Amino acid sequence: MKQGLSIPTFVLALLLNLLVIPSSKATDLTFGQVFSPVNGTTYKPGETINISFEVKNINVLTAESYYCTATITRKSGGSPIFSSIQEAVNLPPGGKKTITMPQTWLTVTGDYSIDLKVFFGDDIDLSKIGRA
């Protein structure tokens, strides 16, 4: 007598693998705390500000390679006045990494918003990639 899975058991195992397991085979990156610039803080014109924030891996596989962008936009004008990209590697499951953008922002007078994004090809939930 042959041992192994019967056809119905095999089909069930295949369906479970396709429907339930994919999230355990992927990675999900999201943002944690924004360290700088500090929301609600008034900066003097001409200050040099490092843009620094936390990225978290909230799934079960290592994020081997990803990159983050930071864009600063004048609230009244809508066009970006600053943009920077930073590559990062090896964020383990459940891990956190502080990302500091390679370029600093030289402040000017006005009200601004910052848009942070993380781009990762294997991310399973793209709804969390941006943060204003």
TITORVEX-478226 format. One record per residue (C-alpha): residue number from 1; residue in three letters; chain; x, y, z. Coordinates in Angstrom, 1 decimal, m for minus. Each point is the difference from the previous one (the first is absolute). Example, Ala and Ser with C-alpha at 12.3 -4.5 7.8 and 13.67 -1.06 7.14 Angstrom:
nr:1 rest:ALA kette:A X:12.3 Y:m4.5 Z:7.8
nr:2 rest:SER kette:A X:1.4 Y:3.4 Z:m0.7
END
This chain:
nr:1 rest:MET kette:A X:0.0 Y:0.0 Z:0.0
nr:2 rest:LYS kette:A X:1.3 Y:3.4 Z:m1.0
nr:3 rest:GLN kette:A X:0.4 Y:2.6 Z:2.7
nr:4 rest:GLY kette:A X:m0.6 Y:3.7 Z:m0.6
nr:5 rest:LEU kette:A X:m2.7 Y:2.6 Z:m0.3
nr:6 rest:SER kette:A X:m3.3 Y:m1.0 Z:m1.5
nr:7 rest:ILE kette:A X:m1.3 Y:2.3 Z:m2.8
nr:8 rest:PRO kette:A X:m2.5 Y:1.9 Z:2.2
nr:9 rest:THR kette:A X:2.7 Y:0.4 Z:2.7
nr:10 rest:PHE kette:A X:2.5 Y:1.2 Z:m2.6
nr:11 rest:VAL kette:A X:m2.5 Y:2.5 Z:m1.4
nr:12 rest:LEU kette:A X:m0.8 Y:1.3 Z:3.5
nr:13 rest:ALA kette:A X:3.7 Y:0.3 Z:0.8
nr:14 rest:LEU kette:A X:0.6 Y:1.9 Z:m3.3
nr:15 rest:LEU kette:A X:m2.9 Y:2.4 Z:0.7
nr:16 rest:LEU kette:A X:1.2 Y:0.7 Z:3.5
nr:17 rest:ASN kette:A X:3.5 Y:0.7 Z:m1.4
nr:18 rest:LEU kette:A X:m1.4 Y:2.4 Z:m2.6
nr:19 rest:LEU kette:A X:m2.6 Y:1.8 Z:2.2
nr:20 rest:VAL kette:A X:1.4 Y:0.0 Z:3.5
nr:21 rest:ILE kette:A X:3.8 Y:m0.3 Z:m0.2
nr:22 rest:PRO kette:A X:1.0 Y:2.9 Z:m2.4
nr:23 rest:SER kette:A X:0.0 Y:2.6 Z:2.8
nr:24 rest:SER kette:A X:2.4 Y:m2.2 Z:1.9
nr:25 rest:LYS kette:A X:2.2 Y:m0.2 Z:m3.0
nr:26 rest:ALA kette:A X:0.2 Y:3.7 Z:m0.6
nr:27 rest:THR kette:A X:1.2 Y:3.1 Z:1.8
nr:28 rest:ASP kette:A X:m2.0 Y:3.1 Z:1.0
nr:29 rest:LEU kette:A X:1.8 Y:3.3 Z:0.7
nr:30 rest:THR kette:A X:m1.6 Y:3.0 Z:1.7
nr:31 rest:PHE kette:A X:1.1 Y:3.2 Z:1.8
nr:32 rest:GLY kette:A X:0.5 Y:0.4 Z:3.7
nr:33 rest:GLN kette:A X:1.0 Y:3.3 Z:1.6
nr:34 rest:VAL kette:A X:1.2 Y:3.1 Z:m1.9
nr:35 rest:PHE kette:A X:3.0 Y:1.3 Z:2.0
nr:36 rest:SER kette:A X:0.8 Y:3.1 Z:m2.1
nr:37 rest:PRO kette:A X:m1.5 Y:2.4 Z:m1.0
nr:38 rest:VAL kette:A X:m2.2 Y:0.1 Z:3.1
nr:39 rest:ASN kette:A X:m3.7 Y:0.6 Z:m0.9
nr:40 rest:GLY kette:A X:m1.2 Y:3.3 Z:1.3
nr:41 rest:THR kette:A X:3.5 Y:1.4 Z:0.6
nr:42 rest:THR kette:A X:0.8 Y:3.5 Z:m1.3
nr:43 rest:TYR kette:A X:3.5 Y:0.1 Z:m1.6
nr:44 rest:LYS kette:A X:1.9 Y:3.2 Z:m0.7
nr:45 rest:PRO kette:A X:0.7 Y:0.7 Z:m3.7
nr:46 rest:GLY kette:A X:3.5 Y:m1.3 Z:m0.9
nr:47 rest:GLU kette:A X:0.0 Y:m2.9 Z:2.5
nr:48 rest:THR kette:A X:1.5 Y:m3.3 Z:m1.3
nr:49 rest:ILE kette:A X:m2.4 Y:m2.8 Z:0.8
nr:50 rest:ASN kette:A X:0.8 Y:m3.8 Z:m0.3
nr:51 rest:ILE kette:A X:m3.1 Y:m2.0 Z:m1.1
nr:52 rest:SER kette:A X:m0.1 Y:m3.1 Z:2.1
nr:53 rest:PHE kette:A X:m2.7 Y:m2.6 Z:0.6
nr:54 rest:GLU kette:A X:m0.6 Y:m3.6 Z:0.8
nr:55 rest:VAL kette:A X:m1.0 Y:m2.8 Z:m2.3
nr:56 rest:LYS kette:A X:m1.4 Y:m3.3 Z:1.4
nr:57 rest:ASN kette:A X:m0.3 Y:m3.5 Z:m1.5
nr:58 rest:ILE kette:A X:m3.3 Y:m1.3 Z:1.3
nr:59 rest:ASN kette:A X:0.2 Y:m3.5 Z:m1.6
nr:60 rest:VAL kette:A X:2.0 Y:m3.2 Z:0.1
nr:61 rest:LEU kette:A X:2.8 Y:0.4 Z:m2.7
nr:62 rest:THR kette:A X:3.0 Y:2.3 Z:m0.2
nr:63 rest:ALA kette:A X:m0.4 Y:3.0 Z:m2.3
nr:64 rest:GLU kette:A X:3.3 Y:m0.4 Z:m1.8
nr:65 rest:SER kette:A X:m0.1 Y:3.2 Z:m2.1
nr:66 rest:TYR kette:A X:m2.3 Y:3.1 Z:0.0
nr:67 rest:TYR kette:A X:0.2 Y:3.7 Z:m0.3
nr:68 rest:CYS kette:A X:m1.7 Y:3.0 Z:1.6
nr:69 rest:THR kette:A X:m0.8 Y:3.5 Z:m1.4
nr:70 rest:ALA kette:A X:m0.7 Y:3.2 Z:1.8
nr:71 rest:THR kette:A X:m1.7 Y:2.9 Z:m1.7
nr:72 rest:ILE kette:A X:m0.6 Y:3.4 Z:1.6
nr:73 rest:THR kette:A X:m2.7 Y:2.2 Z:m1.5
nr:74 rest:ARG kette:A X:m1.1 Y:3.5 Z:0.8
nr:75 rest:LYS kette:A X:m3.7 Y:m0.3 Z:1.1
nr:76 rest:SER kette:A X:m1.1 Y:3.2 Z:m1.8
nr:77 rest:GLY kette:A X:1.8 Y:m0.7 Z:m3.3
nr:78 rest:GLY kette:A X:m0.2 Y:m3.7 Z:m0.4
nr:79 rest:SER kette:A X:3.3 Y:m0.5 Z:m1.8
nr:80 rest:PRO kette:A X:2.8 Y:m2.0 Z:1.6
nr:81 rest:ILE kette:A X:3.0 Y:2.1 Z:1.3
nr:82 rest:PHE kette:A X:2.0 Y:m3.0 Z:1.3
nr:83 rest:SER kette:A X:0.4 Y:m3.6 Z:m0.9
nr:84 rest:SER kette:A X:2.4 Y:m2.8 Z:1.1
nr:85 rest:ILE kette:A X:0.4 Y:m3.7 Z:m0.5
nr:86 rest:GLN kette:A X:1.7 Y:m2.5 Z:2.3
nr:87 rest:GLU kette:A X:0.5 Y:m3.7 Z:m0.7
nr:88 rest:ALA kette:A X:0.0 Y:m2.5 Z:2.9
nr:89 rest:VAL kette:A X:0.6 Y:m3.8 Z:0.4
nr:90 rest:ASN kette:A X:m0.6 Y:m2.9 Z:2.4
nr:91 rest:LEU kette:A X:m3.0 Y:0.9 Z:2.2
nr:92 rest:PRO kette:A X:m0.7 Y:m3.2 Z:1.9
nr:93 rest:PRO kette:A X:m3.5 Y:m1.2 Z:0.9
nr:94 rest:GLY kette:A X:m1.5 Y:2.2 Z:2.8
nr:95 rest:GLY kette:A X:3.0 Y:2.3 Z:m0.3
nr:96 rest:LYS kette:A X:0.2 Y:3.8 Z:m0.1
nr:97 rest:LYS kette:A X:2.6 Y:2.1 Z:m1.7
nr:98 rest:THR kette:A X:0.6 Y:3.8 Z:0.2
nr:99 rest:ILE kette:A X:0.4 Y:1.5 Z:m3.4
nr:100 rest:THR kette:A X:1.8 Y:3.4 Z:m0.3
nr:101 rest:MET kette:A X:m0.2 Y:1.5 Z:m3.4
nr:102 rest:PRO kette:A X:3.4 Y:0.8 Z:m1.6
nr:103 rest:GLN kette:A X:m0.9 Y:3.6 Z:m0.8
nr:104 rest:THR kette:A X:m0.9 Y:2.6 Z:2.7
nr:105 rest:TRP kette:A X:m2.8 Y:2.5 Z:m0.5
nr:106 rest:LEU kette:A X:0.9 Y:3.7 Z:0.4
nr:107 rest:THR kette:A X:m3.2 Y:1.6 Z:1.4
nr:108 rest:VAL kette:A X:m1.7 Y:3.0 Z:m1.4
nr:109 rest:THR kette:A X:m3.0 Y:2.1 Z:1.2
nr:110 rest:GLY kette:A X:m3.4 Y:m1.7 Z:m0.5
nr:111 rest:ASP kette:A X:m2.2 Y:m2.9 Z:0.8
nr:112 rest:TYR kette:A X:1.1 Y:m3.4 Z:m1.4
nr:113 rest:SER kette:A X:m1.1 Y:m3.6 Z:m0.1
nr:114 rest:ILE kette:A X:2.3 Y:m3.0 Z:m0.2
nr:115 rest:ASP kette:A X:m1.0 Y:m3.1 Z:m2.0
nr:116 rest:LEU kette:A X:2.0 Y:m3.2 Z:0.8
nr:117 rest:LYS kette:A X:m0.3 Y:m3.1 Z:m2.1
nr:118 rest:VAL kette:A X:1.6 Y:m3.4 Z:0.2
nr:119 rest:PHE kette:A X:0.4 Y:m2.1 Z:m3.2
nr:120 rest:PHE kette:A X:0.4 Y:m3.8 Z:0.3
nr:121 rest:GLY kette:A X:m0.7 Y:m2.3 Z:m2.8
nr:122 rest:ASP kette:A X:m1.3 Y:m2.9 Z:2.2
nr:123 rest:ASP kette:A X:m2.2 Y:2.1 Z:2.2
nr:124 rest:ILE kette:A X:m3.4 Y:m1.6 Z:0.6
nr:125 rest:ASP kette:A X:m1.9 Y:3.2 Z:1.0
nr:126 rest:LEU kette:A X:0.7 Y:3.0 Z:m2.1
nr:127 rest:SER kette:A X:m2.6 Y:2.1 Z:1.8
nr:128 rest:LYS kette:A X:2.5 Y:0.9 Z:2.7
nr:129 rest:ILE kette:A X:2.9 Y:1.3 Z:m2.2
nr:130 rest:GLY kette:A X:m0.6 Y:3.7 Z:0.5
nr:131 rest:ARG kette:A X:m0.2 Y:2.2 Z:3.0
nr:132 rest:ALA kette:A X:m0.6 Y:3.8 Z:0.0
END
